[in-house]
């Protein structure tokens, strides 16, 4: 196994605001986050439980 890549990209999970289901995983650039604790990622993504595009919010940072 190799070492973990160190860089500005940070993996996050996105949770649906309607059904509460965690369906999407993505990464964000931590250099764009100027103030700590501010600017949680929010994206419109497809929720297969509701079968609609709904708002998904960042809930945790993955390692």
Order of alpha helices (4+ residues) and beta strands (2+ residues): beta-beta-beta-beta
